[in-house]
Amino acid sequence: MRKLLNTLFVSLEDAYATLDGENIVIKQDNEIKGRFPLHILQGVYLFSYRGASPALMGKCAELGIDLVFCSPRGRFLARACGKSRGNVLLRREQYRIADDVDRKGLIARNFIYGKINNSRHVLSRTRRDHPDRVNVETFSDAEEKLKGIMEQILEDPPAETLLGLEGAASIIYFGRFDDMILRNKDAFFFHERNRRPPMDNVNAMLSFVYMMLANDCANALETVGLDSYVGFFHTDRPGRTSLSLDLMEELRSCLADRFVITMINDRVVDPDGFEKQDNGAVMLSDDTRKKIQKEWHDRKQEKIEHPFLKEKIEWGMIPYVQSLLLARYIRGDLDGYPPFLWK
């Protein structure tokens, strides 16, 4: 359990939340694990199938406290919110921003700045950790180029320029991606990012992990009341959760890419766990998919200090915290959206 931004996150899978006077009480196997005054909270997020008592739900509705139910894996299930904080107001403001080129550009800039910053630090971490196995000079050069692009982004370029800078940064970053793969190079190699369909083992893993990350981000956005289909950087498209793609940009390299690279370098994934189709597409076998899902779940339990909040939280909570920060900015509670800047 952790309280962030006046929001209580309950991640005990078999926890049950109940009401005691003016307090929310978290129980596990009839043992009290935590007690929090309701008057200090704006939201409660339960990652448990056991749920909450009707009395607590009624009290949260009365006090205007968002009570959000998610599965232990983070899938959004339902929300009970009070009348005084209608999410319609948040979404209406989100739509206004999405229709305003300048306002959505400010948010898009921060998404992409965070993405490039984190990509740069992934390269830096590899260079420092494996100086005898990678070309230090080429990595340092890529880091400097990414730093230069970040400086250009801070100049608040127009949307077309921002898109071009993001593309240039991706080319630089993925140009060093294969060098970060240190084992099983015959089976795991990366020449370029390809998808729909992926044409090699690494791209097959990346596509699958990106899908899981995008789903995590979409669930997180829904829990705070935002419309995951209306983005600020990715354009609207039927059936596409554009805002979740926006949000996950910051987390692609530091969470998803590093996860895939670690799986390969630690020989967690078997080179034989892939299936090549007649059209050249590479698919994950059922066993490989299950193994990646288990490792992904375990990875999200690891803790990191959030760079903005300065508190330790699980990696799996990062999309929810960033969604909360984005909602706070849209409501006007923050002067700007603080991207997740990994170090």
C-alpha positions, 0 to 999 in steps of 0.5 A: 500500500502506498499513498501518492498525490493524496491517492491511496494505492492498495496492491495487495491482491487479496486485500479487502477495503472497509469503512470504520468511522471516517477511516478506510481500513485495509484488511488481509485475512482479517488482519488490519494492514492499514488505516487511513483517514478519508478526509486526506484522500482524493482517490483510492485504487484497489488492485484486488478482486475482493473489492470493498464494502458497500458502506465504504463505496457509499461514503466515498461517493458522499465525500467525492472520493474516486474509488477505483477497482482494478484487477491485480494485473492492473486491468481497469474494472470499475469506478465509483465516484462522487457527484462533486467530481464528475469525470465529464469535466476532466474529459471535456477539458481533455477534448478542448486541449486535443483540439488546440494545437498549441496546448496539446503541443506542450504536452506532446513535447513533454512526452517526447522529451521524456522518451528521448531522455530515457532512451539516452540513459538506456544507452548510457547505462549499457555503456557504463555497465559493459565498456568491454563489450560495446563500442564506447565511442559510438554509444557516447556519440549517440548519447550526445546526439540525443542530448542535442535533440532534447535541447531542440525540443525545449525550444517548443518546436511546431508539431511537424518539427517535433515529429521529425525530431522524434523520428531522428531520435528513434533512428539514433537510438535503434541504431545502437539497439543490436549492440545492447544484445550481448548473447545468442546473436544468431537467434536474437539480432536487431537490424531495424524496427519492424511490425505488422508483422514482426520479422525477427525474434527481437521485434516479435518480443518488442511488439508483444511487450509494447502491447502489454505496456500500452494496455497498462497505460490505457487501463491507468488512464481510464482509472483517473477518468481520462479518455485513452482514445484521444491523444495529444501526440498520436492522432485520433484513429478508430480503435486506437488508444492514442493517449495510451500510446502517448503515455507509453512513449516515456516508458518504452526504452527504460521499461519495455526495451530494457526488459526485452534486452535483459530477457535475452541477455540473461537467457530467459527466453529460448531461441526455439520459442518462436514460430516463423510463418510462411510470409516471414512473420515471427510469432511467439510460441505459447510457452514463450508468451506465458514466460514473458507475461510472468517475467513482466508481472515480476518486473513490475513488482520491482521498485524505483524512486519516482523522479518527480515524487521522490518516493519509492513505488513499483514499476507497475505503478508508474503508468498510474502515477503519470496518469494522475499527474496528467489529469492534475495538469489538465484540471489546472492543479499543476503548471505543467505535465512532468514526464517520467525522467528515468536516471 
